[in-house]
Amino acid sequence: MNIIIKQIELIQRMDQLIRLQATGTPDDLATKLGISKTKLYRLINIMKELNAPITYDISVQSFIYAEVVGFKFGFYTTDQKSNELNPFVG
């Protein structure tokens, strides 16, 4: 599998777990994702470079977003009638 696609899929899975406040500790999250803790922190840094306000909340033992954010990755077409962005499903 292409390494870029693999990283995008990992980020999407991390985003899902962060939204659910279900990452667990960094060790737990690395295990859930099947990656090393070093790779986990590299992915977190990439997400932060993309403006994800990720922080670790010790009281819930999970990574969380410090504020509400949206995340989507992919290509989209513009619906000419409503001028809304629609996900391209191929």
N, C-alpha and C positions, 0 to 999 in steps of 0.2 A: 504494500500500500504506500502511496506517496506520502512522504514525511510531512508535507504541509497539511494535507488532508487529515492525517493522524493528529497533528497538533490542534487543528481546528476542532476536531471531534472531542479531544481532551478538554479544550477550553469550554466547549458547549456543555459537556458533562459537569465540569467544575461550576459553571454558571448555574446549572440546575441545582446542584447540591448546596451552593451558597444561598440561593433564593429560598431553599427549604431549611436553611440553617442546620444542615445535616452533614457537614463535612467531617465533623469530629476533629481530633487533633491533627497537626500536620502529618504525623506518622500514619494515622488512620486514613487520611485522605490519600496519601501516596499509595497505601495498600489498596484502597478502593479503586484507584485508577490504574494500578499495576505498573507504577513508575517509581523511580527513586525519589527521595526527599529533595535531592539537589535539583532534579528535573522539575519537581513540583514548584520549587521556589523560582526557577527560571520562567515557568509558565505564569506564575503569579506576577512576576515582574513585567512580562509581556502584557498581561492584562492591565496592569497599572499604567504602562506606557500608552495603552489605548484608552486611558482615562477611567478605568474601573476603580471606584473608591473602596478597594478591599481592605479590610482590617480583620484582626482576630479578636473575637469576643470571648474572654476567658470564662465569663459567667455561663454561657451556653456551650462552651467548648466547640466553637465552630467559626470558620471564616464567615464574615457577613459583608454586606455592602453598607457603607456609612450613610448612604442616601439612596433613594430609589433611582434605578437606572434601567435602561433597556439594552438588550444585546441581540443583534441579528447579524448573521454573516451569510452572504450569498448574493446572487444576482436577481434583479427585480425588473419587471417591465412596468411601464406606466400605462394605466388604464386611461385611454383618451377621453372617455365620457365623464369620469369623476375626478380625474387628475390625482387619484390616490395611487400609492405604490402597492403593488401586489407581488407576493413572492412568486418567483418563476419555479414551476414544478416541472421537471423534465423527465 
